Every structure is written in C-alpha cells, then in structure tokens.
C-alpha cells in the first residue's frame, strides 16, 4: 500500500513539475497589447497640474503638490496624513444637502473651524486651471479620503454662506463645480473619474436644492452656471470610459503581479504575456469580446496558464457599464438644471 502511495505521489509531483515547466514558455505580446502598455504622454507641466496637489492633499507637512508628486514617483500611497473627524452626512442624499446643513449648522461650523488647514488647501486646489491624472501602479491611483471630506465641508460652507446672504458663495459654488468638471475630463483611470463624478453630482445636488429653495440666489451667476452645464454636457462619455479602460489596462503592465497580485510560488503556473494578450480585448470599450461566466473546471482541467485564467476571471468581473451610467446621470441632471436656469431668463 505504501509503495503504491509513493508511486502515486511521485506521479503527481511529476505532473506538477511538467505543468510548471510548460508554463515557463510564454507567448510573445501581440502588437496591440504592446501599444496599450505604453504610457500615455502627460499634457500638463507638473507644476501646473492640479492632480499632484490632489494626490498629496492630506500630506501632514509641506506643499501637497510636492508631496503628491514624490509619492507618485515612488509608487506610494499617502503617507503621514492629516487627521480629521468625519462629518455626519445627509441621511437621504449622498453628501451634505442644503436642509441638513442648515439644520445642523452648529456642528458644521465647528467642523469648519477645526479643519481650516484642509479648507485652505482645498481653496488652493480649486484655483488650479489644469488637471491631467498621472498614472501610477494599481495600488496608488486613489485620491485620499480627506479630499472628499473637505469637499463636503466646502459645500457646507457654501450653503451656510447662502443662508447668511453672503454673496461670496456664488464664486465658491462656481469654482467647485468648474474644478470637478475639469477633473472628470482629465481623468485617466476609472477611480479618478468616479471620484470626480461623485463630486460633480453632489455639487449639482446643492445647486438643485438652491434652485428649489430660492431661485433668485443663483440669478447673478446664471450665465456662468449654464456655461459649466454646457461643458459637462459636451463630455463624450463613451470616449472617456474608453480612455479609462485603456489606462486600467496600462496599470497591468510589468510590475503588476509583484505590486498587486503577489503570486509567490504560483508564478510557476503563470504566463504574463498570455494573460495580458487575453485581457486586452476585455478592456476595449465597447468590449471586443463578451464576458463568459468563469467555471472552476475551465481552470482545473487546463494546465496552460491556470493562474492567469483565474486572474482574468477576477479582473473581468467588474461591469464598466455602471460607470458610464453614473456619468450619464449627472449629464441628465445638468441638462435639467440648464433648462431651469434658462427659463428664469
């Protein structure tokens, strides 16, 4: 019995070794995959690019733009971040809404006073006139949470200023909407596009609230608002999603396995080029191939690149159509608000 068990184990080990050896003979990258793995050139000089400031927004010390560039150059996520206390968001909407802010004005004013450093940075961020996302590794492309928190605070300040009759709120509202539309247009990766979309959505919601509560408050900036709405409506959503998809694929270039997947010993059963050649059509938009449900049997009984097949199943599971719908939704809101502002003329 032990002899047979020994022979069975030896046979199994031989098969495993043969599979590992076979997977060392990877296929070459095809021409289109190679083209997609080339870095897209930046269009904005680093010192003028608001993305670096956004990326380093929460740096505890120094210039956020310098910190952001250093972090990205070193493929790092945020380090030594400023601490902050989260807000209690509007229970019925995504982020502070007008009624909620006014009903909790004391709490919001306290948070505003406690976070003047972040608010000052946010005002500096909004002053940037150019934005072009810089791609890093798959683990370093997320703007940190303090940006979204401060954006919520900034909109709360706008709401409080409107309630107090402070006309400076008009320019603050315009600068906030202008920046995030610019950030959406300058997004390269999906996450940045979704962050910008969320911020545009929340700003449009505040505009909608103001429009319903007292339309006259927006009358002095009606023309500028309509210009921004038109700019948002001109965004080619399908082209933007196609760009973000290509960027997501670029981040799966050399180093992706080491930085994000950590294959370890399983790299013996992985073919990097074959995986990328197979993945690339999935990242075209519209997709060049249909996504088929992944079945364990497809991996278990196919010894060629089994680890790559598992990764392909995981990566292609996300439905990019959801992102397209979110952007199209804010465009519909912008169209409705644009019409409402026009009717006031």
C-alpha positions as CSV (number, residue, x, y, z in Angstrom):
1,X,0.0,0.0,0.0
2,X,2.8,2.4,0.9
3,X,4.6,1.5,-2.3
4,X,1.5,2.4,-4.4
5,X,1.1,5.6,-2.4
6,X,4.7,6.5,-3.0
7,X,4.3,5.9,-6.7
8,X,1.1,8.0,-6.8
9,X,2.8,10.9,-5.1
10,X,5.8,10.6,-7.4
11,X,3.5,10.6,-10.4
12,X,1.5,13.6,-9.1
13,X,4.8,15.5,-8.5
14,X,6.0,14.7,-12.0
15,X,2.8,16.1,-13.5
16,X,3.1,19.3,-11.4
17,X,6.7,19.7,-12.5
18,X,5.8,19.1,-16.1
19,X,3.0,21.7,-15.9
20,X,5.3,24.2,-14.2
21,X,7.9,23.7,-16.9
22,X,5.4,24.0,-19.7
23,X,4.2,27.4,-18.3
24,X,7.7,28.8,-18.5
25,X,7.3,29.0,-22.3
26,X,5.2,32.1,-22.6
27,X,3.8,33.6,-25.8
28,X,5.1,37.0,-27.1
29,X,3.0,40.1,-26.5
30,X,1.0,40.9,-29.6
31,X,1.4,44.4,-31.3
32,X,-1.8,45.9,-29.9
33,X,-1.1,44.8,-26.4
34,X,2.4,46.3,-26.6
35,X,0.8,49.6,-27.8
36,X,-1.7,49.6,-24.9
37,X,1.1,49.1,-22.4
38,X,2.9,52.3,-23.5
39,X,2.5,55.2,-21.2
40,X,0.2,58.0,-22.5
41,X,2.1,61.3,-22.5
42,X,1.2,63.9,-20.0
43,X,-0.2,67.1,-21.5
44,X,0.2,69.4,-18.5
45,X,3.5,70.6,-16.9
46,X,3.9,69.1,-13.3
47,X,4.0,72.5,-11.6
48,X,0.6,73.4,-13.2
49,X,-1.1,70.0,-12.8
50,X,-3.8,70.0,-10.1
51,X,-3.6,66.2,-9.9
52,X,-0.4,66.3,-8.0
53,X,-1.9,68.6,-5.4
54,X,-5.0,66.4,-5.2
55,X,-2.8,63.3,-4.7
56,X,-0.8,64.9,-1.9
57,X,-3.7,66.8,-0.4
58,X,-3.5,65.2,3.0
59,X,0.3,65.5,3.5
60,X,0.9,66.3,7.1
61,X,3.7,68.8,6.2
62,X,5.0,70.8,3.3
63,X,3.5,71.5,-0.1
64,X,0.8,69.0,-1.1
65,X,1.8,69.2,-4.8
66,X,5.4,68.3,-4.0
67,X,4.3,65.5,-1.6
68,X,1.9,64.2,-4.2
69,X,4.5,64.1,-6.9
70,X,7.0,62.4,-4.6
71,X,4.5,59.8,-3.5
72,X,3.5,59.0,-7.1
73,X,7.1,58.9,-8.4
74,X,7.9,56.4,-5.7
75,X,4.7,54.5,-6.3
76,X,3.5,55.1,-2.8
77,X,0.1,55.7,-1.3
78,X,-0.4,58.7,1.0
79,X,2.0,58.9,4.0
80,X,1.8,60.9,7.2
81,X,-1.7,62.2,6.6
82,X,-3.5,64.9,8.4
83,X,-6.1,63.6,10.9
84,X,-9.7,64.8,10.7
85,X,-13.1,64.0,12.2
86,X,-15.7,62.7,9.7
87,X,-18.9,64.5,9.1
88,X,-22.4,63.2,9.6
89,X,-23.7,63.3,6.1
90,X,-27.2,64.0,4.9
91,X,-29.2,60.8,5.7
92,X,-31.3,61.0,2.5
93,X,-28.6,62.1,0.0
94,X,-25.0,61.5,-0.9
95,X,-23.1,64.1,1.0
96,X,-24.3,67.3,2.8
97,X,-27.6,68.7,1.4
98,X,-28.9,72.2,2.0
99,X,-31.6,71.4,4.5
100,X,-29.4,69.0,6.5
101,X,-26.6,71.6,6.7
102,X,-28.8,74.3,7.9
103,X,-30.5,72.1,10.5
104,X,-27.0,71.1,11.8
105,X,-25.3,74.4,11.3
106,X,-23.7,74.5,14.7
107,X,-22.0,71.1,14.2
108,X,-20.9,72.1,10.7
109,X,-19.5,75.4,11.9
110,X,-17.5,73.5,14.5
111,X,-16.1,71.2,11.9
112,X,-15.3,74.1,9.6
113,X,-13.3,75.8,12.4
114,X,-11.5,72.6,13.2
115,X,-10.4,72.0,9.6
116,X,-9.2,75.4,8.4
117,X,-5.9,73.9,7.1
118,X,-7.8,71.4,4.9
119,X,-10.2,74.1,3.7
120,X,-7.3,76.4,2.9
121,X,-5.7,73.6,0.9
122,X,-9.0,72.9,-0.9
123,X,-9.3,76.5,-2.0
124,X,-5.7,76.2,-3.4
125,X,-6.8,73.0,-5.2
126,X,-9.8,74.7,-6.8
127,X,-7.5,77.5,-8.1
128,X,-5.7,75.1,-10.4
129,X,-6.7,75.7,-14.1
130,X,-5.3,72.4,-15.4
131,X,-5.8,68.8,-14.4
132,X,-4.3,65.7,-16.0
133,X,-4.2,62.5,-14.0
134,X,-0.8,60.8,-13.7
135,X,-1.0,57.0,-13.7
136,X,0.9,55.1,-11.1
137,X,0.5,51.5,-10.0
138,X,-2.9,49.9,-9.4
139,X,-2.4,50.5,-5.7
140,X,-1.6,54.2,-5.8
141,X,-4.3,55.7,-8.0
142,X,-6.8,56.6,-5.3
143,X,-7.2,60.2,-4.2
144,X,-7.3,60.0,-0.4
145,X,-10.5,60.3,1.6
146,X,-9.6,63.7,3.1
147,X,-10.3,65.3,-0.3
148,X,-13.9,64.1,-0.4
149,X,-14.4,65.0,3.3
150,X,-13.1,68.6,2.7
151,X,-15.2,68.9,-0.5
152,X,-18.3,68.1,1.7
153,X,-17.2,70.7,4.2
154,X,-16.6,73.3,1.5
155,X,-20.1,72.8,0.1
156,X,-21.5,73.0,3.6
157,X,-19.7,76.4,3.9
158,X,-21.3,77.5,0.6
159,X,-24.8,76.5,2.0
160,X,-24.2,78.4,5.2
161,X,-23.0,81.5,3.2
162,X,-26.1,81.4,1.1
163,X,-28.3,81.2,4.2
164,X,-26.4,84.2,5.6
165,X,-26.8,86.2,2.4
166,X,-23.0,86.2,1.8
167,X,-22.6,86.7,-2.0
168,X,-19.1,85.2,-1.9
169,X,-20.9,81.8,-2.0
170,X,-21.6,82.4,-5.8
171,X,-18.0,82.3,-6.8
172,X,-17.2,79.4,-4.4
173,X,-20.0,77.4,-6.0
174,X,-18.7,78.1,-9.5
175,X,-15.1,77.3,-8.6
176,X,-16.1,74.0,-7.0
177,X,-18.2,72.9,-10.0
178,X,-15.6,74.1,-12.5
179,X,-12.7,72.2,-10.9
180,X,-14.5,68.8,-10.7
181,X,-15.8,69.0,-14.2
182,X,-12.1,69.7,-15.2
183,X,-11.0,66.7,-13.1
184,X,-13.6,64.5,-14.8
185,X,-12.3,65.5,-18.2
186,X,-8.7,65.0,-17.1
187,X,-9.3,61.6,-15.5
188,X,-7.4,58.6,-16.9
189,X,-8.2,55.9,-14.5
190,X,-11.7,54.7,-13.6
191,X,-11.4,55.5,-9.9
192,X,-10.5,59.2,-10.5
193,X,-13.4,59.5,-13.0
194,X,-15.8,58.1,-10.4
195,X,-14.4,60.4,-7.7
196,X,-14.9,63.5,-9.9
197,X,-18.3,62.2,-11.0
198,X,-19.4,61.9,-7.4
199,X,-18.2,65.5,-6.6
200,X,-20.0,66.9,-9.6
201,X,-23.1,65.0,-8.6
202,X,-23.0,66.5,-5.1
203,X,-22.4,70.0,-6.3
204,X,-25.3,69.7,-8.8
205,X,-27.4,68.5,-5.9
206,X,-26.6,71.6,-3.9
207,X,-27.5,73.7,-7.0
208,X,-30.7,71.8,-7.3
209,X,-31.6,72.5,-3.7
210,X,-30.8,76.2,-4.0
211,X,-32.8,76.3,-7.2
212,X,-35.9,74.8,-5.5
213,X,-35.5,76.8,-2.3
214,X,-34.8,80.2,-3.7
215,X,-34.1,80.5,-7.4
216,X,-33.1,84.2,-7.1
217,X,-29.9,83.2,-5.2
218,X,-28.4,81.8,-8.4
219,X,-29.6,84.6,-10.7
220,X,-26.3,86.6,-10.6
221,X,-24.3,83.5,-11.8
222,X,-27.0,82.0,-14.1
223,X,-24.9,82.6,-17.2
224,X,-21.7,81.1,-15.7
225,X,-23.6,78.1,-14.4
226,X,-25.2,77.4,-17.8
227,X,-21.7,77.6,-19.4
228,X,-20.4,75.0,-17.0
229,X,-23.5,72.8,-17.5
230,X,-22.9,73.0,-21.3
231,X,-19.3,72.0,-20.7
232,X,-20.4,69.0,-18.7
233,X,-22.9,68.0,-21.4
234,X,-20.2,68.2,-24.1
235,X,-18.2,65.4,-22.5
236,X,-18.1,62.3,-24.7
237,X,-18.9,59.8,-22.0
238,X,-18.1,56.8,-24.2
239,X,-14.7,58.2,-25.2
240,X,-14.0,59.0,-21.6
241,X,-14.8,55.4,-20.5
242,X,-12.7,54.0,-23.3
243,X,-9.8,56.2,-22.1
244,X,-10.1,55.0,-18.5
245,X,-10.3,51.4,-19.6
246,X,-7.1,51.7,-21.6
247,X,-5.5,53.3,-18.6
248,X,-6.6,50.5,-16.3
249,X,-5.0,48.0,-18.7
250,X,-1.8,50.0,-18.8
251,X,-1.6,49.6,-15.0
252,X,-1.4,45.9,-15.6
253,X,2.0,46.2,-17.2
254,X,5.3,45.0,-15.9
255,X,5.3,45.0,-12.1
256,X,1.6,44.5,-11.7
257,X,2.0,40.9,-10.4
258,X,4.6,41.9,-7.9
259,X,2.8,45.1,-6.6
260,X,-0.8,43.9,-6.6
261,X,-1.2,40.2,-7.0
262,X,1.8,38.7,-5.1
263,X,1.9,35.3,-6.9
264,X,4.8,33.8,-5.0
265,X,5.3,30.2,-5.8
266,X,2.2,30.3,-8.1
267,X,4.2,32.3,-10.6
268,X,5.4,28.9,-11.8
269,X,1.9,28.4,-13.3
270,X,1.5,31.8,-14.7
271,X,2.2,33.3,-18.1
272,X,2.3,37.1,-18.0
273,X,2.2,37.8,-21.7
274,X,-0.6,35.3,-22.4
275,X,-2.6,36.8,-19.6
276,X,-2.2,40.3,-21.0
277,X,-3.0,39.3,-24.5
278,X,-6.2,37.7,-23.4
279,X,-7.2,40.6,-21.1
280,X,-6.6,43.4,-23.5
281,X,-9.8,42.8,-25.6
282,X,-11.9,42.9,-22.4
283,X,-10.6,46.4,-21.8
284,X,-11.8,47.8,-25.1
285,X,-14.9,49.8,-24.9
286,X,-17.3,48.6,-26.1
287,X,-15.7,45.3,-25.2
288,X,-14.3,43.4,-28.2
289,X,-15.3,40.1,-26.5
290,X,-18.2,39.0,-24.3
291,X,-17.5,38.1,-20.7
292,X,-18.3,34.5,-20.1
293,X,-19.1,33.1,-16.6
294,X,-15.9,31.6,-15.1
295,X,-16.1,28.0,-14.2
296,X,-13.6,26.2,-11.9
297,X,-13.5,23.3,-14.3
298,X,-12.1,25.6,-17.0
299,X,-9.0,26.2,-14.8
300,X,-8.6,22.8,-13.2
301,X,-8.6,20.9,-16.4
302,X,-6.5,23.4,-18.4
303,X,-2.9,23.2,-17.3
304,X,-1.7,26.1,-19.5
305,X,-1.6,29.4,-17.5
306,X,-4.1,28.3,-14.8
307,X,-3.2,31.2,-12.5
308,X,-3.6,33.7,-15.4
309,X,-7.0,32.3,-16.1
310,X,-8.1,32.8,-12.5
311,X,-6.8,36.4,-12.7
312,X,-8.7,37.0,-15.9
313,X,-11.9,35.8,-14.3
314,X,-11.4,38.2,-11.4
315,X,-10.4,41.3,-13.4
316,X,-13.2,41.0,-16.0
317,X,-15.9,40.5,-13.4
318,X,-16.5,44.3,-13.0
319,X,-19.1,45.8,-15.2
320,X,-17.7,49.1,-16.6
321,X,-21.2,50.0,-17.9
322,X,-22.1,51.1,-14.3
323,X,-19.5,53.9,-14.6
324,X,-20.9,55.0,-17.9
325,X,-24.4,55.2,-16.4
326,X,-23.2,57.3,-13.4
327,X,-21.6,59.9,-15.7
328,X,-24.6,60.0,-18.0
329,X,-26.8,60.5,-14.9
330,X,-25.0,63.7,-13.9
331,X,-25.3,64.9,-17.5
332,X,-29.0,64.4,-17.4
333,X,-29.1,66.4,-14.1
334,X,-27.0,69.1,-15.7
335,X,-29.4,69.2,-18.7
336,X,-32.4,69.6,-16.5
337,X,-30.8,72.4,-14.4
338,X,-29.6,74.1,-17.5
339,X,-33.2,74.2,-18.8
340,X,-34.4,75.5,-15.5
341,X,-31.8,78.3,-15.4
342,X,-32.7,79.2,-19.0
343,X,-36.4,79.5,-18.1
344,X,-35.5,82.1,-15.5
345,X,-34.1,84.4,-18.1
